Amino acid sequence: MLCITKHWQSVLLLASLMAACRHAAAQQAPAAAGSTSSTNSSTSQPQVIIIGAGMAGVAAARELTDRGVDLLLLEARDRPGGRLHSVMTEAGAVDLGAMWIHEAGRGNAVYDLALQLGINVSQQHNYASASLFNPDGSPGAPLNYVAAFTSFQRNIIRNITQLRAAANASSSSSSSSSTSSSSLNATSGVAASSGRRLLNSPTAAAAAAAAAAAAGPVADMPLSALTRPWVEGTAWGRGQQPFANVIVHQSFQTLLNANVTQLSTLRYGDAKTLPAVDVLLQPGYDSIVKRLLPGLTTSYNSTVTAISQDAQGVAVTLASGGTLRAPYALVTLPLGVLKQGGVAFQPPLPAEKQAAINSMGMGVLDKVVLVFTKEHIFWSKSHDFLLLARNDSSGRWSNWLNYYKMWRVPVLVALNPADTARQLEAMTDAEVVADAMAALRRVYANSSSAAAAQAAGGAAVQRVAGGVPDPVQAFVTRWAADPFSRGAYSYYAVGNPKNITDVLAAPFGRVLFAGEAASSKPATVLGAYLSGRREAARLLQLLQHSSSSSNTSSPAVNATGGLL
């Protein structure tokens, strides 16, 4: 049977009887808490158990189900989507989790899927389109900011390109060595002086590469080694340091959900690029997952605590005490959950894979969604962002996304990454919202803001009688504290080797892995989707092989997780 508990058998039988009713409902909302949705009337052991109903898990389940594979999709939450989580506010859908399709356009599998599913896509974001305010609440100069923003991006890209070329040259000229658990655990030396030299020198990439090759291996360094000299050393940065901090915050820390002191320079660009063609979805990002769900056998409120395997297959233990069995399991848990050790593997994961889990960065990007009324829009309607400069580099309440620009709805979304996000998670929701409103009122309570902003070339700020109103709704996220995510998404930490995502994606006997961190495009929904499809293809091959060799003895798992 599918499960050793009578309760589970009855749930599946009930689900099969109600399949026709649930099929239509599944497209709009997840099954009720503790229930299982299914269109498969069989109660026999599934061929595959998929753990996690986020983008990776659902993508794999959809592909396998369409190919006739009998599977069970487990989700610890009471909803699908995982870190894709859209809520319906009084003004419309807003994403609390993943929000953008990065590098959108034909050929991007998620973008193409959204269009295929009939989901509305927003216009392209312009990251330099912003209402700017100084720390004292007075307006900044938009034209100067745009020029500095563009110059900064070009400067950083040029220097990262040179550094990576130098690293590649030195690597190819030195003896090759395989990645080991010790190299994954180790952090390469930080060379801030190298960052300053590259940043301030017009040296061509070829010359830098040749010099580096002669000098020996190039050490990785944090991105702060490149950004700090720009903030402190350029004429614009010295004169406009609060806005220089905002540029760094917007370009790196918000995008990559980590401090620039934590982010790898050599690996930068292996995941997300600097802001490019990014779009939003309506009615929210998780609408993709919900439209892929019908027909999938899915169990919510099913937290997995252990996964064991032997020559016959895998056994998945639930927090409720039940045990599920199948020939194969696909794990799509977030990297943060794997880091916490919430799931026990038996035999233990190979040392190299465990070291990769420990070494790869898991960041946090939290949001505060403030919903107002259309009669009380007090900010610029024509800019993509509101940027509130600070005298420090914390970035607290610096970055606001203007939903009105995309969807004509009165919603502001604050983006707080890394240490700032963790500090805010220690506060109550009411305290967080009050702190956010204080930051907005510091700017818009300035009686000269509207006229001065218009005179400086910005859009006029609408004044509201009686001051800036309280929001009619507010939502506060806590992705670091969430036990089913333990962070927002992965990032390349200083010292991470180039193949770390390959190590995370490698199968472990009968247990396979997918998810954004175990993909060629980490930190993106695209990476999660592609990894789910990749593992679905792998499972189809394994199942076909198992079927053709069913008369032979089952393979055994060796100490490193390989098949003997």
N, C-alpha and C positions, 0 to 999 in steps of 0.2 A: 504493500500500500504506500501512498505518497507520504504518509506520516504515521508515527506510532500512536498518536493520540486520537481517541474517538472524536474529540471536538473538531480536529482538523478535517477528518473524513466528512463529518456532517456539514462543515462549512463549504467544502468543495462540492458536495452533492447539492446543497442548496444553491450554490453559485451556478451550477450547470442547469438547474431547473429554471433559474431566473435570468439566464443568459440573454434572452431576447430583450427583456426589460432593461437590463443594465447596459446593453450595447449602446443604446442611444444616450443614456445618462453619462456614460464614461467619457464622452467627448466634452461634456460641460464641467464635470467635477469628479473628484476621486470617489472611490467606494467609501461607504460609511466606516467609521473607526472600527477596527478589528475584523473587517469583512474581507472577502476575496471576490474579485470580479473575474469572470471567465466565460469563454465561449467554447471551452473544451470539456466535454462531458466525461472524459476518462479520469478515473481516480488512480490509475496505475502510476508507478514511479516515473517522474519526468526524466527526459534525457539530459536536461541542463537546468541548473538552478542559477539564476542571475540575482546578484545581491546589489540592490540600489536601483531605484527607478528615476534616476536623473537622466540627462541627455544620453550618456554613454550606454546605460543599461537599457533604456527604452529603444534606442537605435538598434542595439544588438537583438533585443527581443522581437522587434518588428521584423527585422530581416530573417531571423530564424523561424518565427511563426509563419511568415509568408512562404517559407521553404518547407513547411510541414513538420518542423521540429516541435516536439512536446516539451514545454518548459514551464517553469514557475518563476515569476518575478517577485522578489521580496523587497519591501520598502519599510524602513523603520518609522518614517513619518506617517501622518494620516492623509497625505496628499502626494501626488507625483511631482516630479520636477527637480527635487533636491535643491541645489543652489540656483535653480530657475524658479523664481517665486514672484508671481504677479498678483497684486491685490486690486480689487475694484473699489476705488474711492468715490466720493460724491461727484468728483469731476471726471472720472474715467479710470482706466487701468494704468497702474504704475508698477514698475519693476523694483522689488526690494532686493533682488539678487542680481544675476547677470543681466545686462541691459543692452549692450551694443553688439551688433554684428560687425566685427572688425574686418577691415579690408573687404567691404561688401562689394558685390558686383557679380556678373555672370561668371561662373566657374568656381565661386565660393559655394561649397556644398550646402551650407546652412542657409545662405541667401537664396539659392535656387530652390531649396526645399520650402522655405517660407512662401515664395511666389507660387510654387506648385500647390501648396495648401490653401492658397487664396488669402494669405495674411497681409495686411496693409503695412507697408514699409515707409518710414519717414524720409525726409530729405537728408542729404549729407550734412554732418556736423561741420561747423567751422570753429576750430578751437581758439582762433584768434579773435573771434567775434564775442566781445565781452563788455559789460558795463564795469568800469574800473573805479575803485575807491581806495583812497589812501587810509592809513591806519587811523587818522583823526576823523574819517568820515567824508572828507572832501573828495571830489572826483579826480581821477587820474587822467592822464592824456592818452586817449586811445591810439592815436597814430604812432606815438613813440613806443607804446607797448607792442603793437603789431610788428613794427620793425625789429624790436629787440627779440620778440618771440621767434620770428623767422630766422634772425641771425643766430640765435642760440641753437636752434634745431640743426642748422647747417653746420655750425661749429662742432657740436657734439658728434654728429654723424661722421664728419670728416675725421675727427680724432679717434673715434671708436674704430672706424674702418682702418686707419693706420695701425692702431694697436693690434687689431686682429690679424692684419696682414703680417705684422712683425711676429706675432705669436705663431702663425702658421708656418712662416719661414724658419723660425728657430726650431719648431717642432719637427719639420721635415728634415732639418739638417742634423738633428740629434738622434740618438738611438731610440727606436720606438719601444714603448712599454705598454703592457696591457693594464686596464683599469682594475684595481683590486679594492677590497673593502677598506684597506688602510688609506688608499689615495682618496676614496670617497669621504672618509671621515676627516681627512686632513684639510686644512684651509691654506691655500697658497699665500705666499708672502704678499704684503700690500706695499706698493711702491708709489706713494703719493707724488714723489718728486718726478717720476716718469710721467704721471698725469699732467703735471704742470709743464714739463718740457714739451710734450705733445701738443698741449692746448695752446701754448704761446709760440710755437714754432711753425713756419710754413713748410717744414720738411715734407717732401713727397712720400707717399706710402712706400714706394719701392726703396728709397734710401733708408727709411726707418726700418723696413724689413731686413735689408742687408745688414744694417748696423746691429739689429737685434740678433740676427742669426749668428753674427760673429761673436756677440757678447754672451750667448747662451740662451737658455729657455727664458721666455718672458713670463713673469709672474702675473697672475690675475690681480685686479685691484677693484675696490668699490667704486661705483660711479661717482661718489662724492669727490674722488680724486680728480675728476674732470669738471664737475659742476662747481665745486667750491672756488677754484681759481677764476672761473668766469664771473661768479657773483662778487667776489672780492677784488678781482684784478682788472676787469674791463671798466672803461670810463662810465658806461651806462650803468653797470652793476653797482659801482661805487656811489653814483648819484641817486640811484633808484633801488637801493637794496631791498626794501620791502616788496617791490614788484618783481625784482630778480628772484627772490625767494618763492613768489607765487608761480613764476614760470617753471622753476625746478619742480615745485610741488605738483603743478598741473601736468607737466610733461612726463614725469617719472613716478613720483610717489603715489599719486592717485591712480595712474594707469596701471602700475605694477604692484600696488598694494603693499609696499614695503619702503623703508627708509633708504635713501641713496647710499648710506653707509653699509647696507646689507646687500645691495644689488651688484651682481657680477658685471664687470665691463666686458670681459671676453665673451660671455654668453649673451650679452645684450643683442637683441635682434634675432636670436634663435626662437623667441616666442613672439611677443607683440613687437611691432615697430613703433616709431613715434607716431602720434595721431595722424591718421590718414582718412580713408573713406569709411566712416563709421555711421551706422544708421540704427534707429530704434524700430521696434515692432508694435503694432496695435492689433489686438488688445493684450499686449504683453508677451514677453519672451516665452513663458511657459505654455502659451497657446500651441506652440509647435509640439511639445511633448503630449499635451492633451489630445491633439488630433492624431497622434500616432498610437494612442492607447487602445482603441476599440479592438476587441478580439484577443487581447493579451491576458493571460492568466496571472493576476496580480494580487498580492496579499499585502495590505497596509498594516501598520503597527506591528511589524515583524522584525524585531531587532536581533541581529545575528551576533552571537558572542564567541563562537568557535567554529573552525573549519578543520576537519581532519580528512586524511585521504589514505587509501591503501590500494592494493592491486585491483580491488573490485570497483572502486569508485570513491566518491566523497560523501561525508556526513556533515551536515550543517546544523549546528545547535542554535536554538532560539532562546532569547531571554525568558520566554514563557515556560521553557523546559522541554519543548518538543524537539525532535530531531528529524530532519529531512534528508533523503538520500537520492543520489543521482550519479550517473557516470562522470559528469563534469560539473564544475562550478565556475562562474565568471564573476569576479569581484570588481565592482566599480565604485567602491567606497572612496570618499575624498582623501587626499593625502593627509590632511589633518587628523582624520580618524585613525588612519594607519599609524601615524606618529604617536598617537596616544596609547596605542596598544589595546584598543577596545575589543579587537578580535584576536583570539588565540589560534595560531596555526600549528597543526601537528601532522607531520614533523615540522619543526620550526622553519621559517623562511631561510633561504640561503644567506650566508653572511653578506655577500655582495648586495643582494636586494635589500636586506635590512639596513645596511649602511647607506644605500641610496635613499631610502625612506627617511632616515635620520638626517641626511645631509641636504636634500632638496628643500628649498625654502617654502614655507606656507604663510602667506600674508593675511591681512585683514583689510577690508574696505567696507565701512559701514555707511549707511544712509539715514538721513532724517528727511522724511517726506512731509511737507507742509502744504495743506490744501486750503485755499482761500475761496472767496466768491468772485465772480467776474466783475462785480461792482466795486471790488476793493483790490484791484491789481495796482500795486504801488511801485512796481519795478518796470524796467524797460521791456517792452514787448518784442523788440526787434533783435535783441542779442541772444546768442546761444547760452552764454554763461554770465553769472555775476561773480566777479573776483574781488574779494575784500582783502587788501594787503595787510600784513602784520609786520611789526618791527622784529619779531622773532621768526624762526624757521619752522615753527610747529605746524603751520598751515591750518590751524583750527578755524573752522567756518570760512576758510578762504575760497572754497570752490563750490559754486551753486549752479546746477543745471536748470535752465528755464524751459519747462515743459510747454509754456504758452507758445514759444517760437515754433515747436514742432506740431503740436496737436491743438493749439488754441484752447488750452485748459489752464485754469489758475492754480498751477502747482509749481512749487520750487523744491528741488531735491539737493540737499547738502551732501557732499562727498568727503568723508574723513577717513584717511588711511592710517595704517601702521600704528605707531605709539599713540597718536591722538585718538584713534578709534578705540584702542584698549582703555585709555583713560575715561572716555565717555561711557564705555560699557560698565564701568564701576558706579555710574550714576543711575538714578531712577529715570524712567521715561519722562516724567514731569520736569525733572531737573535738566535733562538734555534739551527738551523743547524750549524751556525758559532760557537756557543758555544760547540756543540758536536764535531765538527772537531778540535777545539782547544784542547780538551781533548785527542783526538786520536793522534794529532800531537805532543803533549807534550811527549807521550810515544814513538811513532815510529820515531820521529825526532832524538831520542837519537842514535847516530851512533854506540854505543856499544851494543844496544839492541839485535841485531840478534845473535852475537857471544856469548854474555853473557847468553842469554836465552837458547841457545843450550848447553852451558857448564853446566848450572844449571839443565839440564834434561828436558828442555822444547823443543818444536818444534821450528825450526829455523824460524825467521821472515824474510819474503822476502823484500828486499830493492827495492824501486821504484826510478828510475832515475828522478831527479827533485823533490823528496820528495813525501809526501802523496798526492794523487790527490783529487780533489773535486769529490763528488758523481755525477753521471749522473742523478740521481733522488733522491728525498727525500720526505718523508711523515711524518707529525707531527700530533699527536692526541691530543684532548682536551676533554676528557670524563667528567671532572667536569663541564666544561662550556657548554657542549652539553645539550640543553633544553629537549631533549627526553631521557636522561639517568641520568644526574646530578651526575655522578660518574661512577666508573667501576663495582664494585660489593660489596656485603655486607660483613660485618665482625662482629664477636661477640665483642661488646664493654665491658669494665670493668663493672661488675654489672649486665649484662644481665642474666636473669634466663634461665634455661635449656629449658623451653617450649616456648620461645619467638617466634620461627618459627611456632609452632603450632597455636599461637595466630594470627600471620600474615596470616596463611593459612585458618583460620576458615571462613566459609561462613557468609555472612551478608544478611540474607533474600534471595532475588532472585539474589544477586550479589555474585559471587564466585571469589576466588583469587588463582593465581598461579604465578610462577616465582622462580628464584633461592633463593631469601630471604624467600620465603614462602614454603620451602622444607626441607626435612630431611638432605639434603646435600647442605647447602647454599654456595655461592661463587663458584659454579661449574655449567657448562653446563649440567652435568648429573642431578643435582638437578632441574634445570629448566625443563628439558625433563620429568623427573619422575613426577614433579608436574603437568605438562600439561596433562599427561596421567591419573593422579589421578583425576583431576577435570573433565576430559572427562567421566570417569566412574561414577562420582557423577552426572553429568548432564544427563547421560543416565538413571540413576535410577529416577531422578526427572521428566524427561520427560515421562518415563513409568508410573510413579505414577500419573502425571497430566492427561495422556491419559485415565487411568483406572478410574479416579475420575472426569472426565470432566463434569459429570452431577451434581456434588456437587459444593458448593460455593467455590470460590478461597480463598486461605489463605491470611491473612493480616499480615503485618510486624509490630512487636511491637517496642517499643522505643529502645530496645537493638539490633534490627535487627533480632530477632528470628521470627519464624513463629507461629502465634497464631492458 
